[in-house]
Amino acid sequence: MREELLAKNCVPCRGGIPALTREEAERYLAQVPEWTLADDAHHIERRFRFDDFRQAMAFVAKVGELAEGEGHHPEICLGWGWAGIRWYTHKIAGLHENDFIMAAKVDRLLGG
């Protein structure tokens, strides 16, 4: 099932559509199980661990390149040995399929 997300590209969200319901988000979440729903299913997030700051920074740079290529951008936190990624769609103030597509592609960056 995750392969279905990986085969897709983000489509521009123009707003005016409802965000995913919790139930819809949970169905997508099953395809990216390392991610968690947060803030009453408003966004998904994951914290990644690394051996040092340099590895975490290199990972964040890869996520940034991926985000630019797809035209969908996360919130990123970075610290020594870790990086946190949060996805949601600003235009609809909640989750969209694009967020799960990007979560799957981020996982793939680590070979997952």
Jmol script that loads the backbone (N, CA, C; Angstrom):
load data "model"
ATOM      1  N   MET A   1       0.807  -1.193   0.000  1.00  0.00           N
ATOM      2  CA  MET A   1       0.000   0.000   0.000  1.00  0.00           C
ATOM      3  C   MET A   1       0.851   1.259   0.000  1.00  0.00           C
ATOM      4  N   ARG A   2       1.961   1.234   0.751  1.00  0.00           N
ATOM      5  CA  ARG A   2       2.824   2.414   0.771  1.00  0.00           C
ATOM      6  C   ARG A   2       3.324   2.750  -0.623  1.00  0.00           C
ATOM      7  N   GLU A   3       3.495   1.718  -1.443  1.00  0.00           N
ATOM      8  CA  GLU A   3       3.961   1.931  -2.806  1.00  0.00           C
ATOM      9  C   GLU A   3       3.011   2.828  -3.594  1.00  0.00           C
ATOM     10  N   GLU A   4       1.721   2.763  -3.267  1.00  0.00           N
ATOM     11  CA  GLU A   4       0.748   3.644  -3.926  1.00  0.00           C
ATOM     12  C   GLU A   4       1.062   5.104  -3.623  1.00  0.00           C
ATOM     13  N   LEU A   5       1.405   5.398  -2.381  1.00  0.00           N
ATOM     14  CA  LEU A   5       1.777   6.772  -2.022  1.00  0.00           C
ATOM     15  C   LEU A   5       3.068   7.171  -2.726  1.00  0.00           C
ATOM     16  N   LEU A   6       4.037   6.269  -2.756  1.00  0.00           N
ATOM     17  CA  LEU A   6       5.326   6.588  -3.368  1.00  0.00           C
ATOM     18  C   LEU A   6       5.215   6.844  -4.866  1.00  0.00           C
ATOM     19  N   ALA A   7       4.234   6.247  -5.504  1.00  0.00           N
ATOM     20  CA  ALA A   7       4.052   6.417  -6.950  1.00  0.00           C
ATOM     21  C   ALA A   7       3.403   7.751  -7.300  1.00  0.00           C
ATOM     22  N   LYS A   8       2.877   8.441  -6.297  1.00  0.00           N
ATOM     23  CA  LYS A   8       2.159   9.692  -6.542  1.00  0.00           C
ATOM     24  C   LYS A   8       3.070  10.899  -6.348  1.00  0.00           C
ATOM     25  N   ASN A   9       2.647  12.004  -6.933  1.00  0.00           N
ATOM     26  CA  ASN A   9       3.276  13.294  -6.695  1.00  0.00           C
ATOM     27  C   ASN A   9       2.234  14.204  -6.067  1.00  0.00           C
ATOM     28  N   CYS A  10       2.698  15.188  -5.355  1.00  0.00           N
ATOM     29  CA  CYS A  10       1.790  16.140  -4.739  1.00  0.00           C
ATOM     30  C   CYS A  10       1.075  16.947  -5.815  1.00  0.00           C
ATOM     31  N   VAL A  11      -0.190  17.186  -5.572  1.00  0.00           N
ATOM     32  CA  VAL A  11      -0.969  18.051  -6.448  1.00  0.00           C
ATOM     33  C   VAL A  11      -1.200  19.354  -5.699  1.00  0.00           C
ATOM     34  N   PRO A  12      -1.075  20.477  -6.371  1.00  0.00           N
ATOM     35  CA  PRO A  12      -1.265  21.752  -5.672  1.00  0.00           C
ATOM     36  C   PRO A  12      -2.642  21.826  -5.019  1.00  0.00           C
ATOM     37  N   CYS A  13      -2.657  22.211  -3.773  1.00  0.00           N
ATOM     38  CA  CYS A  13      -3.909  22.373  -3.039  1.00  0.00           C
ATOM     39  C   CYS A  13      -4.257  23.857  -3.039  1.00  0.00           C
ATOM     40  N   ARG A  14      -5.364  24.191  -3.606  1.00  0.00           N
ATOM     41  CA  ARG A  14      -5.773  25.586  -3.725  1.00  0.00           C
ATOM     42  C   ARG A  14      -6.662  26.036  -2.573  1.00  0.00           C
ATOM     43  N   GLY A  15      -6.945  25.130  -1.660  1.00  0.00           N
ATOM     44  CA  GLY A  15      -7.849  25.464  -0.577  1.00  0.00           C
ATOM     45  C   GLY A  15      -9.287  25.221  -0.996  1.00  0.00           C
ATOM     46  N   GLY A  16     -10.211  25.544  -0.108  1.00  0.00           N
ATOM     47  CA  GLY A  16     -11.611  25.379  -0.414  1.00  0.00           C
ATOM     48  C   GLY A  16     -12.113  23.946  -0.345  1.00  0.00           C
ATOM     49  N   ILE A  17     -11.261  23.035   0.113  1.00  0.00           N
ATOM     50  CA  ILE A  17     -11.680  21.647   0.303  1.00  0.00           C
ATOM     51  C   ILE A  17     -11.510  21.315   1.777  1.00  0.00           C
ATOM     52  N   PRO A  18     -12.260  20.360   2.274  1.00  0.00           N
ATOM     53  CA  PRO A  18     -12.099  20.019   3.695  1.00  0.00           C
ATOM     54  C   PRO A  18     -10.818  19.227   3.934  1.00  0.00           C
ATOM     55  N   ALA A  19     -10.262  19.414   5.111  1.00  0.00           N
ATOM     56  CA  ALA A  19      -9.134  18.586   5.535  1.00  0.00           C
ATOM     57  C   ALA A  19      -9.643  17.166   5.752  1.00  0.00           C
ATOM     58  N   LEU A  20      -8.730  16.212   5.736  1.00  0.00           N
ATOM     59  CA  LEU A  20      -9.095  14.827   6.009  1.00  0.00           C
ATOM     60  C   LEU A  20      -9.710  14.707   7.396  1.00  0.00           C
ATOM     61  N   THR A  21     -10.679  13.840   7.518  1.00  0.00           N
ATOM     62  CA  THR A  21     -11.216  13.527   8.838  1.00  0.00           C
ATOM     63  C   THR A  21     -10.199  12.655   9.572  1.00  0.00           C
ATOM     64  N   ARG A  22     -10.387  12.484  10.856  1.00  0.00           N
ATOM     65  CA  ARG A  22      -9.497  11.602  11.628  1.00  0.00           C
ATOM     66  C   ARG A  22      -9.520  10.192  11.031  1.00  0.00           C
ATOM     67  N   GLU A  23     -10.681   9.702  10.670  1.00  0.00           N
ATOM     68  CA  GLU A  23     -10.793   8.349  10.124  1.00  0.00           C
ATOM     69  C   GLU A  23     -10.049   8.232   8.791  1.00  0.00           C
ATOM     70  N   GLU A  24     -10.188   9.215   7.936  1.00  0.00           N
ATOM     71  CA  GLU A  24      -9.468   9.201   6.660  1.00  0.00           C
ATOM     72  C   GLU A  24      -7.966   9.257   6.893  1.00  0.00           C
ATOM     73  N   ALA A  25      -7.545  10.122   7.817  1.00  0.00           N
ATOM     74  CA  ALA A  25      -6.123  10.248   8.131  1.00  0.00           C
ATOM     75  C   ALA A  25      -5.571   8.942   8.690  1.00  0.00           C
ATOM     76  N   GLU A  26      -6.329   8.259   9.515  1.00  0.00           N
ATOM     77  CA  GLU A  26      -5.867   6.992  10.083  1.00  0.00           C
ATOM     78  C   GLU A  26      -5.684   5.927   9.007  1.00  0.00           C
ATOM     79  N   ARG A  27      -6.515   5.950   7.970  1.00  0.00           N
ATOM     80  CA  ARG A  27      -6.340   4.997   6.859  1.00  0.00           C
ATOM     81  C   ARG A  27      -5.023   5.258   6.120  1.00  0.00           C
ATOM     82  N   TYR A  28      -4.728   6.526   5.880  1.00  0.00           N
ATOM     83  CA  TYR A  28      -3.447   6.867   5.254  1.00  0.00           C
ATOM     84  C   TYR A  28      -2.278   6.540   6.189  1.00  0.00           C
ATOM     85  N   LEU A  29      -2.464   6.811   7.468  1.00  0.00           N
ATOM     86  CA  LEU A  29      -1.395   6.595   8.448  1.00  0.00           C
ATOM     87  C   LEU A  29      -0.951   5.136   8.479  1.00  0.00           C
ATOM     88  N   ALA A  30      -1.849   4.226   8.179  1.00  0.00           N
ATOM     89  CA  ALA A  30      -1.493   2.806   8.147  1.00  0.00           C
ATOM     90  C   ALA A  30      -0.411   2.523   7.111  1.00  0.00           C
ATOM     91  N   GLN A  31      -0.277   3.402   6.123  1.00  0.00           N
ATOM     92  CA  GLN A  31       0.731   3.233   5.080  1.00  0.00           C
ATOM     93  C   GLN A  31       2.084   3.819   5.476  1.00  0.00           C
ATOM     94  N   VAL A  32       2.098   4.649   6.511  1.00  0.00           N
ATOM     95  CA  VAL A  32       3.344   5.254   7.016  1.00  0.00           C
ATOM     96  C   VAL A  32       3.342   5.126   8.539  1.00  0.00           C
ATOM     97  N   PRO A  33       3.438   3.885   9.034  1.00  0.00           N
ATOM     98  CA  PRO A  33       3.191   3.630  10.458  1.00  0.00           C
ATOM     99  C   PRO A  33       4.188   4.253  11.440  1.00  0.00           C
ATOM    100  N   GLU A  34       5.338   4.712  10.977  1.00  0.00           N
ATOM    101  CA  GLU A  34       6.282   5.341  11.896  1.00  0.00           C
ATOM    102  C   GLU A  34       5.870   6.773  12.252  1.00  0.00           C
ATOM    103  N   TRP A  35       4.922   7.313  11.515  1.00  0.00           N
ATOM    104  CA  TRP A  35       4.433   8.665  11.738  1.00  0.00           C
ATOM    105  C   TRP A  35       3.271   8.617  12.726  1.00  0.00           C
ATOM    106  N   THR A  36       3.026   9.755  13.389  1.00  0.00           N
ATOM    107  CA  THR A  36       1.916   9.820  14.329  1.00  0.00           C
ATOM    108  C   THR A  36       1.014  10.998  13.991  1.00  0.00           C
ATOM    109  N   LEU A  37      -0.262  10.817  14.279  1.00  0.00           N
ATOM    110  CA  LEU A  37      -1.211  11.927  14.184  1.00  0.00           C
ATOM    111  C   LEU A  37      -1.034  12.785  15.423  1.00  0.00           C
ATOM    112  N   ALA A  38      -1.092  14.079  15.253  1.00  0.00           N
ATOM    113  CA  ALA A  38      -0.935  14.979  16.392  1.00  0.00           C
ATOM    114  C   ALA A  38      -1.942  16.112  16.302  1.00  0.00           C
ATOM    115  N   ASP A  39      -2.121  16.785  17.417  1.00  0.00           N
ATOM    116  CA  ASP A  39      -3.024  17.936  17.506  1.00  0.00           C
ATOM    117  C   ASP A  39      -4.395  17.638  16.911  1.00  0.00           C
ATOM    118  N   ASP A  40      -5.027  16.597  17.442  1.00  0.00           N
ATOM    119  CA  ASP A  40      -6.372  16.209  17.017  1.00  0.00           C
ATOM    120  C   ASP A  40      -6.443  15.960  15.515  1.00  0.00           C
ATOM    121  N   ALA A  41      -5.463  15.253  14.981  1.00  0.00           N
ATOM    122  CA  ALA A  41      -5.374  14.872  13.560  1.00  0.00           C
ATOM    123  C   ALA A  41      -5.206  16.081  12.648  1.00  0.00           C
ATOM    124  N   HIS A  42      -4.584  17.128  13.164  1.00  0.00           N
ATOM    125  CA  HIS A  42      -4.304  18.326  12.356  1.00  0.00           C
ATOM    126  C   HIS A  42      -3.053  18.148  11.519  1.00  0.00           C
ATOM    127  N   HIS A  43      -2.087  17.372  12.011  1.00  0.00           N
ATOM    128  CA  HIS A  43      -0.854  17.129  11.267  1.00  0.00           C
ATOM    129  C   HIS A  43      -0.273  15.760  11.640  1.00  0.00           C
ATOM    130  N   ILE A  44       0.733  15.353  10.856  1.00  0.00           N
ATOM    131  CA  ILE A  44       1.480  14.146  11.177  1.00  0.00           C
ATOM    132  C   ILE A  44       2.920  14.551  11.442  1.00  0.00           C
ATOM    133  N   GLU A  45       3.571  13.784  12.286  1.00  0.00           N
ATOM    134  CA  GLU A  45       4.948  14.119  12.630  1.00  0.00           C
ATOM    135  C   GLU A  45       5.743  12.858  12.931  1.00  0.00           C
ATOM    136  N   ARG A  46       7.044  13.037  12.816  1.00  0.00           N
ATOM    137  CA  ARG A  46       7.970  11.950  13.129  1.00  0.00           C
ATOM    138  C   ARG A  46       9.298  12.552  13.559  1.00  0.00           C
ATOM    139  N   ARG A  47       9.926  11.919  14.523  1.00  0.00           N
ATOM    140  CA  ARG A  47      11.248  12.339  14.982  1.00  0.00           C
ATOM    141  C   ARG A  47      12.245  11.275  14.541  1.00  0.00           C
ATOM    142  N   PHE A  48      13.310  11.720  13.905  1.00  0.00           N
ATOM    143  CA  PHE A  48      14.351  10.838  13.376  1.00  0.00           C
ATOM    144  C   PHE A  48      15.603  10.994  14.226  1.00  0.00           C
ATOM    145  N   ARG A  49      16.288   9.898  14.486  1.00  0.00           N
ATOM    146  CA  ARG A  49      17.517   9.900  15.297  1.00  0.00           C
ATOM    147  C   ARG A  49      18.727   9.636  14.402  1.00  0.00           C
ATOM    148  N   PHE A  50      19.827  10.305  14.733  1.00  0.00           N
ATOM    149  CA  PHE A  50      21.084  10.176  13.989  1.00  0.00           C
ATOM    150  C   PHE A  50      22.240  10.115  14.975  1.00  0.00           C
ATOM    151  N   ASP A  51      23.405   9.723  14.469  1.00  0.00           N
ATOM    152  CA  ASP A  51      24.573   9.596  15.333  1.00  0.00           C
ATOM    153  C   ASP A  51      25.181  10.934  15.732  1.00  0.00           C
ATOM    154  N   ASP A  52      24.943  11.966  14.936  1.00  0.00           N
ATOM    155  CA  ASP A  52      25.528  13.270  15.245  1.00  0.00           C
ATOM    156  C   ASP A  52      24.778  14.388  14.511  1.00  0.00           C
ATOM    157  N   PHE A  53      25.216  15.596  14.722  1.00  0.00           N
ATOM    158  CA  PHE A  53      24.569  16.755  14.116  1.00  0.00           C
ATOM    159  C   PHE A  53      24.721  16.755  12.603  1.00  0.00           C
ATOM    160  N   ARG A  54      25.897  16.399  12.124  1.00  0.00           N
ATOM    161  CA  ARG A  54      26.151  16.413  10.679  1.00  0.00           C
ATOM    162  C   ARG A  54      25.183  15.501   9.928  1.00  0.00           C
ATOM    163  N   GLN A  55      24.943  14.308  10.450  1.00  0.00           N
ATOM    164  CA  GLN A  55      24.001  13.392   9.791  1.00  0.00           C
ATOM    165  C   GLN A  55      22.578  13.949   9.817  1.00  0.00           C
ATOM    166  N   ALA A  56      22.188  14.521  10.938  1.00  0.00           N
ATOM    167  CA  ALA A  56      20.851  15.116  11.033  1.00  0.00           C
ATOM    168  C   ALA A  56      20.706  16.268  10.044  1.00  0.00           C
ATOM    169  N   MET A  57      21.735  17.085   9.942  1.00  0.00           N
ATOM    170  CA  MET A  57      21.700  18.221   9.026  1.00  0.00           C
ATOM    171  C   MET A  57      21.652  17.749   7.567  1.00  0.00           C
ATOM    172  N   ALA A  58      22.391  16.714   7.238  1.00  0.00           N
ATOM    173  CA  ALA A  58      22.380  16.182   5.876  1.00  0.00           C
ATOM    174  C   ALA A  58      20.994  15.630   5.530  1.00  0.00           C
ATOM    175  N   PHE A  59      20.365  14.973   6.478  1.00  0.00           N
ATOM    176  CA  PHE A  59      19.013  14.464   6.269  1.00  0.00           C
ATOM    177  C   PHE A  59      18.035  15.613   6.029  1.00  0.00           C
ATOM    178  N   VAL A  60      18.119  16.638   6.830  1.00  0.00           N
ATOM    179  CA  VAL A  60      17.240  17.801   6.670  1.00  0.00           C
ATOM    180  C   VAL A  60      17.435  18.431   5.285  1.00  0.00           C
ATOM    181  N   ALA A  61      18.662  18.495   4.816  1.00  0.00           N
ATOM    182  CA  ALA A  61      18.915  19.044   3.477  1.00  0.00           C
ATOM    183  C   ALA A  61      18.227  18.195   2.409  1.00  0.00           C
ATOM    184  N   LYS A  62      18.267  16.866   2.562  1.00  0.00           N
ATOM    185  CA  LYS A  62      17.593  15.977   1.604  1.00  0.00           C
ATOM    186  C   LYS A  62      16.076  16.177   1.645  1.00  0.00           C
ATOM    187  N   VAL A  63      15.537  16.333   2.838  1.00  0.00           N
ATOM    188  CA  VAL A  63      14.097  16.580   2.971  1.00  0.00           C
ATOM    189  C   VAL A  63      13.740  17.904   2.300  1.00  0.00           C
ATOM    190  N   GLY A  64      14.589  18.910   2.472  1.00  0.00           N
ATOM    191  CA  GLY A  64      14.352  20.200   1.830  1.00  0.00           C
ATOM    192  C   GLY A  64      14.343  20.108   0.320  1.00  0.00           C
ATOM    193  N   GLU A  65      15.275  19.361  -0.244  1.00  0.00           N
ATOM    194  CA  GLU A  65      15.310  19.174  -1.698  1.00  0.00           C
ATOM    195  C   GLU A  65      14.062  18.435  -2.182  1.00  0.00           C
ATOM    196  N   LEU A  66      13.673  17.402  -1.466  1.00  0.00           N
ATOM    197  CA  LEU A  66      12.465  16.665  -1.801  1.00  0.00           C
ATOM    198  C   LEU A  66      11.251  17.597  -1.767  1.00  0.00           C
ATOM    199  N   ALA A  67      11.138  18.386  -0.718  1.00  0.00           N
ATOM    200  CA  ALA A  67      10.011  19.305  -0.569  1.00  0.00           C
ATOM    201  C   ALA A  67       9.961  20.324  -1.707  1.00  0.00           C
ATOM    202  N   GLU A  68      11.104  20.859  -2.071  1.00  0.00           N
ATOM    203  CA  GLU A  68      11.143  21.809  -3.191  1.00  0.00           C
ATOM    204  C   GLU A  68      10.695  21.149  -4.485  1.00  0.00           C
ATOM    205  N   GLY A  69      11.143  19.931  -4.706  1.00  0.00           N
ATOM    206  CA  GLY A  69      10.777  19.216  -5.921  1.00  0.00           C
ATOM    207  C   GLY A  69       9.290  18.911  -6.017  1.00  0.00           C
ATOM    208  N   GLU A  70       8.660  18.678  -4.877  1.00  0.00           N
ATOM    209  CA  GLU A  70       7.234  18.348  -4.852  1.00  0.00           C
ATOM    210  C   GLU A  70       6.362  19.594  -4.649  1.00  0.00           C
ATOM    211  N   GLY A  71       6.963  20.702  -4.256  1.00  0.00           N
ATOM    212  CA  GLY A  71       6.180  21.907  -4.012  1.00  0.00           C
ATOM    213  C   GLY A  71       5.318  21.819  -2.765  1.00  0.00           C
ATOM    214  N   HIS A  72       5.759  21.017  -1.807  1.00  0.00           N
ATOM    215  CA  HIS A  72       5.017  20.853  -0.547  1.00  0.00           C
ATOM    216  C   HIS A  72       6.048  20.845   0.576  1.00  0.00           C
ATOM    217  N   HIS A  73       5.907  21.726   1.531  1.00  0.00           N
ATOM    218  CA  HIS A  73       6.980  21.994   2.483  1.00  0.00           C
ATOM    219  C   HIS A  73       6.571  21.692   3.922  1.00  0.00           C
ATOM    220  N   PRO A  74       7.443  21.011   4.656  1.00  0.00           N
ATOM    221  CA  PRO A  74       7.152  20.662   6.049  1.00  0.00           C
ATOM    222  C   PRO A  74       7.663  21.723   7.017  1.00  0.00           C
ATOM    223  N   GLU A  75       7.303  21.538   8.259  1.00  0.00           N
ATOM    224  CA  GLU A  75       7.978  22.221   9.351  1.00  0.00           C
ATOM    225  C   GLU A  75       9.089  21.279   9.791  1.00  0.00           C
ATOM    226  N   ILE A  76      10.268  21.813  10.006  1.00  0.00           N
ATOM    227  CA  ILE A  76      11.425  20.995  10.360  1.00  0.00           C
ATOM    228  C   ILE A  76      12.076  21.566  11.611  1.00  0.00           C
ATOM    229  N   CYS A  77      12.374  20.695  12.561  1.00  0.00           N
ATOM    230  CA  CYS A  77      13.166  21.049  13.734  1.00  0.00           C
ATOM    231  C   CYS A  77      14.436  20.213  13.678  1.00  0.00           C
ATOM    232  N   LEU A  78      15.532  20.792  14.090  1.00  0.00           N
ATOM    233  CA  LEU A  78      16.830  20.132  13.988  1.00  0.00           C
ATOM    234  C   LEU A  78      17.617  20.343  15.269  1.00  0.00           C
ATOM    235  N   GLY A  79      18.238  19.279  15.734  1.00  0.00           N
ATOM    236  CA  GLY A  79      19.105  19.358  16.904  1.00  0.00           C
ATOM    237  C   GLY A  79      20.226  18.340  16.779  1.00  0.00           C
ATOM    238  N   TRP A  80      21.088  18.272  17.777  1.00  0.00           N
ATOM    239  CA  TRP A  80      22.195  17.335  17.740  1.00  0.00           C
ATOM    240  C   TRP A  80      21.632  15.915  17.776  1.00  0.00           C
ATOM    241  N   GLY A  81      21.839  15.185  16.682  1.00  0.00           N
ATOM    242  CA  GLY A  81      21.437  13.791  16.612  1.00  0.00           C
ATOM    243  C   GLY A  81      19.964  13.546  16.341  1.00  0.00           C
ATOM    244  N   TRP A  82      19.225  14.566  15.985  1.00  0.00           N
ATOM    245  CA  TRP A  82      17.806  14.344  15.703  1.00  0.00           C
ATOM    246  C   TRP A  82      17.263  15.395  14.741  1.00  0.00           C
ATOM    247  N   ALA A  83      16.168  15.023  14.089  1.00  0.00           N
ATOM    248  CA  ALA A  83      15.410  15.955  13.261  1.00  0.00           C
ATOM    249  C   ALA A  83      13.942  15.594  13.409  1.00  0.00           C
ATOM    250  N   GLY A  84      13.103  16.601  13.503  1.00  0.00           N
ATOM    251  CA  GLY A  84      11.660  16.402  13.583  1.00  0.00           C
ATOM    252  C   GLY A  84      11.008  16.968  12.331  1.00  0.00           C
ATOM    253  N   ILE A  85      10.120  16.207  11.737  1.00  0.00           N
ATOM    254  CA  ILE A  85       9.416  16.633  10.532  1.00  0.00           C
ATOM    255  C   ILE A  85       7.924  16.625  10.834  1.00  0.00           C
ATOM    256  N   ARG A  86       7.243  17.694  10.451  1.00  0.00           N
ATOM    257  CA  ARG A  86       5.792  17.817  10.635  1.00  0.00           C
ATOM    258  C   ARG A  86       5.167  18.217   9.300  1.00  0.00           C
ATOM    259  N   TRP A  87       4.158  17.448   8.907  1.00  0.00           N
ATOM    260  CA  TRP A  87       3.433  17.733   7.664  1.00  0.00           C
ATOM    261  C   TRP A  87       1.993  18.102   7.947  1.00  0.00           C
ATOM    262  N   TYR A  88       1.515  19.114   7.290  1.00  0.00           N
ATOM    263  CA  TYR A  88       0.100  19.428   7.163  1.00  0.00           C
ATOM    264  C   TYR A  88      -0.029  20.416   6.016  1.00  0.00           C
ATOM    265  N   THR A  89      -1.249  20.614   5.569  1.00  0.00           N
ATOM    266  CA  THR A  89      -1.480  21.476   4.418  1.00  0.00           C
ATOM    267  C   THR A  89      -2.035  22.805   4.906  1.00  0.00           C
ATOM    268  N   HIS A  90      -1.237  23.831   4.782  1.00  0.00           N
ATOM    269  CA  HIS A  90      -1.587  25.150   5.306  1.00  0.00           C
ATOM    270  C   HIS A  90      -2.891  25.681   4.729  1.00  0.00           C
ATOM    271  N   LYS A  91      -3.092  25.506   3.432  1.00  0.00           N
ATOM    272  CA  LYS A  91      -4.264  26.100   2.767  1.00  0.00           C
ATOM    273  C   LYS A  91      -5.588  25.554   3.274  1.00  0.00           C
ATOM    274  N   ILE A  92      -5.569  24.348   3.842  1.00  0.00           N
ATOM    275  CA  ILE A  92      -6.808  23.785   4.373  1.00  0.00           C
ATOM    276  C   ILE A  92      -6.736  23.605   5.884  1.00  0.00           C
ATOM    277  N   ALA A  93      -5.654  24.066   6.478  1.00  0.00           N
ATOM    278  CA  ALA A  93      -5.472  23.995   7.938  1.00  0.00           C
ATOM    279  C   ALA A  93      -5.700  22.585   8.470  1.00  0.00           C
ATOM    280  N   GLY A  94      -5.107  21.629   7.775  1.00  0.00           N
ATOM    281  CA  GLY A  94      -5.225  20.243   8.211  1.00  0.00           C
ATOM    282  C   GLY A  94      -4.522  19.312   7.251  1.00  0.00           C
ATOM    283  N   LEU A  95      -4.891  18.070   7.313  1.00  0.00           N
ATOM    284  CA  LEU A  95      -4.210  17.047   6.520  1.00  0.00           C
ATOM    285  C   LEU A  95      -4.859  16.819   5.161  1.00  0.00           C
ATOM    286  N   HIS A  96      -4.004  16.498   4.196  1.00  0.00           N
ATOM    287  CA  HIS A  96      -4.390  16.202   2.810  1.00  0.00           C
ATOM    288  C   HIS A  96      -3.573  14.979   2.403  1.00  0.00           C
ATOM    289  N   GLU A  97      -3.985  14.298   1.357  1.00  0.00           N
ATOM    290  CA  GLU A  97      -3.221  13.148   0.868  1.00  0.00           C
ATOM    291  C   GLU A  97      -1.756  13.523   0.631  1.00  0.00           C
ATOM    292  N   ASN A  98      -1.493  14.743   0.179  1.00  0.00           N
ATOM    293  CA  ASN A  98      -0.118  15.186  -0.076  1.00  0.00           C
ATOM    294  C   ASN A  98       0.795  14.972   1.131  1.00  0.00           C
ATOM    295  N   ASP A  99       0.277  15.182   2.328  1.00  0.00           N
ATOM    296  CA  ASP A  99       1.098  15.048   3.529  1.00  0.00           C
ATOM    297  C   ASP A  99       1.577  13.614   3.713  1.00  0.00           C
ATOM    298  N   PHE A 100       0.730  12.667   3.380  1.00  0.00           N
ATOM    299  CA  PHE A 100       1.094  11.261   3.508  1.00  0.00           C
ATOM    300  C   PHE A 100       2.008  10.817   2.372  1.00  0.00           C
ATOM    301  N   ILE A 101       1.823  11.384   1.192  1.00  0.00           N
ATOM    302  CA  ILE A 101       2.744  11.132   0.084  1.00  0.00           C
ATOM    303  C   ILE A 101       4.145  11.559   0.502  1.00  0.00           C
ATOM    304  N   MET A 102       4.243  12.736   1.090  1.00  0.00           N
ATOM    305  CA  MET A 102       5.557  13.249   1.487  1.00  0.00           C
ATOM    306  C   MET A 102       6.151  12.445   2.644  1.00  0.00           C
ATOM    307  N   ALA A 103       5.330  12.017   3.581  1.00  0.00           N
ATOM    308  CA  ALA A 103       5.832  11.186   4.676  1.00  0.00           C
ATOM    309  C   ALA A 103       6.441   9.901   4.123  1.00  0.00           C
ATOM    310  N   ALA A 104       5.778   9.270   3.167  1.00  0.00           N
ATOM    311  CA  ALA A 104       6.306   8.046   2.562  1.00  0.00           C
ATOM    312  C   ALA A 104       7.617   8.326   1.836  1.00  0.00           C
ATOM    313  N   LYS A 105       7.697   9.448   1.169  1.00  0.00           N
ATOM    314  CA  LYS A 105       8.936   9.783   0.429  1.00  0.00           C
ATOM    315  C   LYS A 105      10.073  10.139   1.379  1.00  0.00           C
ATOM    316  N   VAL A 106       9.768  10.755   2.504  1.00  0.00           N
ATOM    317  CA  VAL A 106      10.797  11.012   3.508  1.00  0.00           C
ATOM    318  C   VAL A 106      11.316   9.690   4.054  1.00  0.00           C
ATOM    319  N   ASP A 107      10.409   8.773   4.373  1.00  0.00           N
ATOM    320  CA  ASP A 107      10.847   7.460   4.854  1.00  0.00           C
ATOM    321  C   ASP A 107      11.781   6.784   3.846  1.00  0.00           C
ATOM    322  N   ARG A 108      11.459   6.921   2.572  1.00  0.00           N
ATOM    323  CA  ARG A 108      12.283   6.301   1.532  1.00  0.00           C
ATOM    324  C   ARG A 108      13.691   6.882   1.517  1.00  0.00           C
ATOM    325  N   LEU A 109      13.850   8.146   1.905  1.00  0.00           N
ATOM    326  CA  LEU A 109      15.182   8.736   1.963  1.00  0.00           C
ATOM    327  C   LEU A 109      16.110   7.965   2.883  1.00  0.00           C
ATOM    328  N   LEU A 110      15.539   7.335   3.888  1.00  0.00           N
ATOM    329  CA  LEU A 110      16.334   6.554   4.840  1.00  0.00           C
ATOM    330  C   LEU A 110      16.342   5.068   4.509  1.00  0.00           C
ATOM    331  N   GLY A 111      15.812   4.749   3.343  1.00  0.00           N
ATOM    332  CA  GLY A 111      15.774   3.340   2.949  1.00  0.00           C
ATOM    333  C   GLY A 111      14.621   2.590   3.555  1.00  0.00           C
ATOM    334  N   GLY A 112      13.689   3.328   4.157  1.00  0.00           N
ATOM    335  CA  GLY A 112      12.532   2.671   4.797  1.00  0.00           C
ATOM    336  C   GLY A 112      11.338   2.583   3.904  1.00  0.00           C
TER     337      GLY A 112
END
end "model"
wireframe off; spacefill off
backbone 0.3
color backbone group
